[in-house]
């Protein structure tokens, strides 16, 4: 994008949009919020509102890290697609072949990594993660035994959102490489120029988690075993770099992500509306294909909408969760979309 074009893109969002977003956030009781618009060339506009912790004065800004929750799933899926492209994993292989050292229940006979990444594997949504004890490797091994050696909890081939299924997919990546999923994600992020990421709760001085706008007593998070499913945190500009890579891939530009990742998303080979960490939909304002996902560890919330045909995406983060937050994010997304028309 030329400097002139970038300036036009920025000026398009000047004016009342910031005021409208601030009003939505204030009326909804959000402590802090970050909103960004990116294209395949990078961030074109951003806006920040509020504070890192309710009752304090430290403002959120471009250097603030936010928890992405389940928006980590798309990142894990891209790592697995990269390994499949390298021949280290087979998206179509049954789980018994992927995990020959486990007594995989016969009910999973036809389940593949592709099923897991579409939430169609029949795997329980969650197990009691907090009861698992030991080193990270021991905990993930025990989780695999509980998940794979039990019968399917839901109908294979039917969409049932499953954190446990993504954890299994992440362990498949670990076994194929000898590296942890944290290391594999780190390598992916660093290759895209991302520097501000971590896994787990945001660090001291970053956003503090809230429930219904009120600070929690502790800065908690999902259990470490769940990294593949939802433990990434980073600044909004760094998340934007990853989303920009997604836009590049869909627009046939060098993205730094595996080519088969985009084909899997667009083709949805198992049917349904979910593939590779994305709800895959169609929206007129997006020019057709639209990808979306939300993320929450019950104390933070984020949402992203990607419009490959229009080459732009909207990313929103906040440091609170609760019943009304999803509706608040929808209002903010709608405001940004209206501003483009």
Residue, then its C-alpha position, 0 to 999 in steps of 0.5 A: x500500500x502506498x503512503x497516500x493510500x494508507x493515509x486515505x485508509x486512515x482518514x476514512x475512519x476519522x471523525x465520529x467512529x472513535x466517539x461511537x466506539x467509546x460510547x458503546x464501551x462506556x455504556x457497556x461497562x468495559x474497563x478497556x478495549x482495543x479495536x484495529x482494522x488490518x489489510x494484507x499490508x498491515x494495520x490501517x487504523x486502531x483505537x483504544x479506550x479505557x484502562x488496564x484495570x478498573x479503578x486504576x488510571x493506567x490506560x490501554x494502548x498499542x503496547x498493551x497485551x490482551x488475552x486471545x483465548x480461543x482465537x489461539x485455535x486458528x494459530x494452532x491449526x496453521x501450525x498443523x497445516x504447515x506440518x502436514x505440508x512438510x509431510x510430518x502429519x497427515x490430516x486424513x490419517x485416523x487417530x489410531x495411526x497418529x497416536x499408535x502408542x495409545x489404546x485409541x477407542x474403536x469409536x474414533x476409528x474414522x476420526x482424523x486430525x481434520x475432524x478435530x480441527x472442525x470440531x467433528x471428532x466426537x471428543x468431549x468439549x472438556x475434561x477436568x483440566x485442573x485435576x491433572x498433575x505433573x510436568x507439562x508432558x505428563x499432564x498432556x499424556x494423561x489428558x490424551x489417555x482420558x480423551x482418546x481411550x474413552x468412547x466418543x462423547x458426541x456423535x462423530x461427524x457432528x459439530x460440537x465445539x471441543x477444547x479437548x479436540x484441539x488439545x489432542x491436535x496440538x499434542x499430535x504436532x508435538x509428537x511429530x516434531x519433538x517440540x512443544x506446541x508453545x515452541x511451534x507457535x513461537x516459531x510461527x509468530x517470530x517468522x511473522x515479525x511478532x514480538x509481544x506474545x506469550x502464553x498464559x495470563x497477561x503479565x503484571x502491568x498488562x491488562x487485568x482480567x475482569x468479570x462483568x467489568x469488575x476486576x478478578x481477585x487473581x490473574x488466572x487463566x486456562x490450565x497450561x495443558x490447554x495452550x493449543x486451544x486458548x492461552x495466547x496473549x499479545x498486543x493488538x498490533x501483533x495479532x494484526x500481523x497474524x491476521x494480515x498473514x491470513x489475508x495475504x494467503x487468501x489473496x494469493x500473496x506470500x503469507x508465511x503460513x502454509x498454503x494448504x491452510x487456506x484451502x482447508x478453510x475455503x473448501x471445508x472438506x467435512x462440510x459444516x461451517x467450521x474449519x481450521x479454527x474459523x467459523x466460515x460464513x458468507x456476508x454481503x458486507x464482506x463480499x462473500x466469504x467471511x471468517x470469524x472467531x471469538x476468544x475468552x478464558x471467561x475473564x477476557x474477550x476478543x473477536x475477529x472478522x476477516x473479509x478476504x474478498x474486501x482485503x480487510x479484517x476487524x479485531x476487537x479485544x477487551x479485558x472483561x467477560x460476561x453475558x453482555x460482552x458478545x453483544x457489545x463486540x457485535x455493536x463495535x464490529x457493526x460500527x466499524x463496518x458502517x464507517x466503511x460504507 
